[in-house]
């Protein structure tokens, strides 16, 4: 790929002249989703994943809000985002290139148990979602390239297993369950209602009644707890359901209707805003 000279950090590769994405699922890791991308203008809407979101910037910079905190990342920084955590992302002044993987909880546990040689009797998580660790970021990028280049099974397993285990040893933690209050319980009722009825056209008054809060109180409390509005949460839930249907081979037009989107154009816009690829690109892999 041809490149142009742009402002970059020491040892970082130059960015591509245009936006580009490569998305694939790696059969050696239970079909784990993998992404390598260059973004110059694309901005991710607030979204979540059912899986971990683990990655590193190769060049340029990204500005992201993760769990309500806004931070800028560049080469040497790691993303260690737990399942269900709200995040977005926008390019810095020169854009950025990064590599990501999305291991589910079962795969991550398998890796920790394989490398550790013993059963892991806790739920793994990361206490910090963005941190600076140049050594580990470089190791992750090397392991990601091994996957992308289709190296042999042993090389791929060894490199990615080792780097993920090292990430957890350095930066892992146990999940802490917050103490429930009346407000958090009410907001969780609203969240669960959105999850269960995402295909429906849910109104704010209906949702407030479910929560037992006023409409303004619900919006304020929901954003405080989940760092996202109820409508943005609903859209993200629809996109997550759409990913499952697309992986199973459903046509984008059918998925749009089944997941509650007004039309296919509406679906495509929201899907790309949260995944970086179109429904067609996602389905084709």
Long-range contacts (C-beta under 8 A, 24 or more apart in sequence): 6-60, 6-94, 6-95, 7-93, 7-94, 8-59, 8-60, 8-75, 8-94, 9-59, 9-74, 9-75, 9-76, 10-75, 11-75, 12-58, 12-59, 12-60, 12-74, 12-75, 13-58, 13-59, 13-97, 14-59, 15-40, 15-59, 15-60, 15-94, 15-95, 15-96, 15-97, 16-97, 19-95, 21-276, 21-277, 21-281, 22-148, 23-276, 23-277, 23-281, 23-282, 23-285, 24-148, 24-285, 25-285, 26-147, 26-156, 28-147, 28-153, 28-156, 28-157, 29-101, 29-103, 29-107, 29-147, 29-160, 30-104, 30-106, 30-107, 32-101, 32-102, 32-103, 32-104, 32-107, 33-101, 33-102, 34-99, 34-100, 34-101, 34-102, 34-144, 34-147, 34-148, 35-99, 35-100, 35-101, 35-102, 35-276, 35-277, 36-97, 36-98, 36-99, 36-100, 36-144, 36-148, 37-97, 37-98, 37-100, 37-276, 38-95, 38-96, 38-97, 39-91, 39-95, 39-96, 39-97, 39-276, 40-91, 40-94, 40-95, 41-91, 41-95, 42-91, 42-272, 42-276, 43-88, 43-89, 43-90, 43-91, 43-273, 44-87, 44-88, 44-89, 44-90, 44-273, 44-274, 44-276, 45-88, 45-232, 45-235, 45-270, 45-273, 45-274, 46-86, 46-87, 46-88, 46-227, 46-228, 46-232, 46-236, 47-86, 47-87, 47-88, 47-236, 47-239, 47-273, 47-274, 47-275, 48-83, 48-84, 48-85, 48-86, 48-87, 48-236, 48-240, 49-81, 49-83, 49-84, 49-102, 49-240, 50-83, 50-84, 50-104, 50-240, 51-83, 51-102, 51-103, 51-104, 51-105, 52-80, 52-81, 52-82, 52-83, 52-102, 52-103, 52-104, 52-105, 52-108, 53-79, 53-81, 53-87, 53-100, 53-102, 54-78, 54-79, 54-80, 54-81, 54-100, 54-101, 54-102, 54-103, 54-140, 54-164, 54-167, 55-79, 55-98, 55-99, 55-100, 55-101, 55-140, 55-144, 56-98, 56-99, 56-137, 56-140, 56-141, 56-144, 57-96, 57-97, 57-98, 57-137, 58-96, 58-97, 58-98, 58-99, 58-141, 59-96, 59-97, 60-91, 60-92, 60-94, 60-95, 60-96, 60-97, 61-91, 61-92, 61-93, 61-94, 61-96, 62-89, 62-90, 62-91, 62-92, 62-96, 62-98, 63-89, 63-90, 63-91, 63-92, 64-88, 64-89, 64-90, 64-130, 65-227, 66-129, 66-130, 67-129, 67-227, 68-227, 71-130, 73-130, 75-134, 75-137, 76-132, 76-133, 76-134, 76-137, 76-138, 77-130, 77-131, 77-132, 77-133, 77-137, 78-130, 78-131, 78-132, 78-133, 78-136, 78-137, 78-140, 78-167, 78-171, 79-129, 79-130, 80-126, 80-128, 80-129, 80-130, 80-131, 80-167, 80-171, 81-126, 81-129, 82-125, 82-126, 82-129, 82-175, 85-129, 86-226, 86-227, 86-228, 87-129, 99-140, 99-141, 99-144, 99-145, 101-144, 101-147, 101-160, 103-164, 108-164, 111-160, 111-161, 111-164, 111-165, 112-164, 112-165, 112-168, 114-161, 115-161, 115-162, 115-164, 115-165, 116-165, 122-174, 123-174, 123-175, 124-168, 124-172, 125-172, 125-173, 125-174, 125-175, 126-167, 126-168, 126-171, 126-172, 126-173, 127-171, 127-172, 127-173, 128-171, 131-171, 133-170, 133-171, 136-163, 136-166, 136-167, 136-170, 139-163, 139-166, 140-167, 183-213, 183-221, 183-225, 184-221, 184-225, 186-211, 186-212, 186-213, 186-218, 186-221, 187-211, 187-213, 187-218, 187-221, 187-222, 187-225, 187-226, 188-225, 190-218, 190-222, 190-230, 191-222, 191-226, 191-233, 194-230, 194-233, 194-234, 194-237, 195-237, 198-234, 198-237, 198-238, 198-241, 198-259, 198-260, 199-238, 199-258, 199-259, 199-260, 200-260, 201-260, 202-234, 204-230, 235-270, 235-274, 236-274, 238-270, 239-270, 239-271, 239-274, 239-275, 242-267, 242-271, 242-279, 243-275, 243-282, 246-279, 246-282, 246-283, 247-282, 247-283, 249-283, 250-283, 251-283, 252-279, 252-280, 252-283, 255-279
